[in-house]
Each structure stands twice: as structure tokens, then as C-alpha cells.
Amino acid sequence: MESIATSIEFQMSLLLFLALAGYLLASRINQSAVIGAILVGLLVGPSMLGLITYTDFVRSLAHLGAIILLFVIGFEFNIKDILKASYGVIGIIGVIVPWIGGYAITLLFGFDLASAIFVGTALTATSIAITANVLKEIGMLQTEAARAIIGVAIIDDVLSLVALSITGDLVGGSISAVSIGIVLAKAFGFIIIGGAIGLFGVSRLIERMDASNLAKKYPEFVFIFAMMIAFLYAMFADLMGLSGIVGAFIAGVAFEGVGLRNSKDVREGAEYLQIIFASIFFVSLGILADFTALTPEILVFLVALTVVAIITKVVGCGLPARAMGMCREDSLIIGFGMAPRGEVAMIVALIGLDQGLIGQGIFVAIVLMSLLTTIITPIVYRNWFFKGEYCTYEQESGNT
């Protein structure tokens, strides 16, 4: 008979209890709920009390949380907002600079070439789930800087996965321009084609459904269909070699502007799901980290890696944004907004460990670096950029 401690009911109750504790802690320290959830995860996870571990069940719920979160974030954006040429320039430089930084710092600490290449690849990643959620919390999701962060982060995600796909070949000394081209074509093809199908096909289908007698009889029917589309897009993104959260985001963008008269509001329903599962996602990031695996040497490397991870994104994304005509504050907001590596780099690290490309020490350093960059950005946002008035001159004049 299944014990109470391992039952789904108990684990779900425990995770939601931890999420609530995260909100209480965040209110105490006047920080984002994201920070509170991660810190609570650290407290109860292997790093401190060891009361809960990163099980398959936790991983599955966290994955659902990331997908639903980006689906909801997508409602705030138009597809044109994430396809600007300037975002492409910022994204490319924002991948190259961190890769060079990660590669150089790893070699400097005496690790082998394979580890250096992989750490560089891990540093190219960006977790838009973290930054987007913080911007949503503080009501800044509609700013030009927020739109740039989302657009650039999606491009970064594509380029990071391209880098990951060729890392093994690069370590082995063999690399093919054809394979790189195929990965890029699939990635951008999915974003463009998936976005077009969503905007001109799925969104219109949903409006027709809403006008049908079926929707009038069952107002929840359209909402269920919309969530099905979100997970389908996430699945197809995975099949194309992209992160599932990018697919969910594109699905959310496709629903932007859809008007419903007879059906339950899709955005409102998705936001309720996000409250539950995204909270678990943020708690899981704290649970995943394990400070007990640190050695003195790895600790020093971790500090250096974290500093390099932040500086290379701030410089690699902030300077190009400034060169594109954005104000100094917006440029810094974009740079720091791209700094969280979050679950993306953690997944990359796990792949590297499974493939034998990195050792346990490098794995722990990447995971904890991801966690630290995830914590630092919301603190910087709340206590620096958005503590007072935001770009007052920009709001008054309408200029960037």
C-alpha cells in the first residue's frame, strides 16, 4: 500500500504549502514571490533540511508550471514585437559574449577543453520565465525594455540550443555547417510558421467555436481547447529542438487579441493555473540546487562563474541595446533581465553530465550559478531599477 508521504495528494499539498511559505517570506523581506519560493525550496531541499528532493513528480509539475507561465506571458505580446531586427542583433551578441566568457574562465581555472566548451554553451542560455514573471508582478511587462527582453531571450534560446547541438561535435573535433543550418532552419521555421498558424488559423477557429451553440452550452469548451493548443505547441517546439516553453509562448502570442463572448475567458483561466503550477516551478529551482556538493575549489569557481555570467549578459545585451538607441536605464534593464540562466542552464548542465562532457563539480557549479543569477535579477529589479519612477522622460516624451 502506498505510504502517505509518497502519495500524490501529500506531495501536491506539500509543494503548495511551500509556495505559500514563499509568499510569506517574500512579503517579510519585501522581495518578489519568485525569490521567496526559491529560498523556501533551498531551505527544505538537499542544501539544508533535506525534507524534499527533486523527484520525477516535482520535475513534471515544474515543467508544467514553466509551460503555463510562458503561455500566459505570451498574451501580453504581439508577434511583431518579438521579430524586430534589432532584437536579433542583441541576441546574437548576447550569445557570443557569454560563450567566450564561460569558455575563458573555465580554462583559466584549469579545467579541460571539453568542460570549457560546455560551460560556454551553458552561459549562452537565458531563462525568460524568471524575468518575465518579475516584470509581470511589478506591472512593467508592457515596457519597451520588457518586450526587448522577451524577443531577445527567444532568439537566445534558439541560438543556445544550436550551440548545445554542436557542442558534442565541437568537443570531438568534427563540426558540420549543414547540421548547424538544419537546426537553425527548424528553429526559426517553427517560430514563423507556428506563429502564422496561430494568428491566422487557431485564433480564428477559437472565435468561431465561441460563436457556436456548443460554446453557449459548455462555456469551458474553448478554454480546454486553448490549453490543448498550448501543450501541442510546446510538444512541437521540443520536436524541433527548441525548448517547450518557447512553443507555449508562441501559442500565447497567437491568442493575443482574441475576443470571446460566450466562453470562459482563456487568459483568466490560464492565470489561475499559472498561480498554482508556476509557484511549484519556482520552488523546484531551490530544491534542485544542492550546496552540499561544493568543494572549496568549486566554490571559488562558482563565484567567478556567476560574476562572469552576469557581466557578459549585461555587456553582451546591454551595450548593443544602447547602440540601438535605447536609453541607458532600458539598456541595463535588458542586460540584467537576460542574466538569469534558471532552468535552461540547469537542463543544459544535466545533459552535459549525462553525456559525460562535464564532471560533477562543473555540474554543481552550473546549477548553483543558474540559481544565483535567478535570485540576483529580481533583487536588482525591485531595489534598483523599479524602486522609483521608471524612465520618466520616456513616458513624458514617448521617446526611447
Secondary structure, DSSP 4 states (H G I P E B T S, - for coil): ---GGGSHHHHHHHHHHHHHHHHHHHHHHT--HHHHHHHHHHHHSTTTT------HHHHHHHHHHHHHHHHHHHTT--GGGG--HHHHHHHHHHHHHHHHHHHHHHHHTT--HHHHHHHHHHHT---HHHHHHHHHHTT-TTSHHHHHHHHHHHHHHHHHHHHHHHHHHHHHT---HHHHHHHHHHHHHHHHHHHHHIIIIIHHHHHHHHHSHHHHH-TTHHHHHHHHHHHHHHHHHHHTTS-HHHHHHHHHHHTTT---SSSPPHHHHHHHHHHHHHHHHHHHHHHH--GGG--HHHHHHHHHHHHHHHHHHHHHHHHHHHHTT--HHHHHHHHHHT---HHHHHHHHHHHHHTTSS-HHHHHHHHHHHHHHHHHHHHHIIIIITSS-SSHHHHHH---
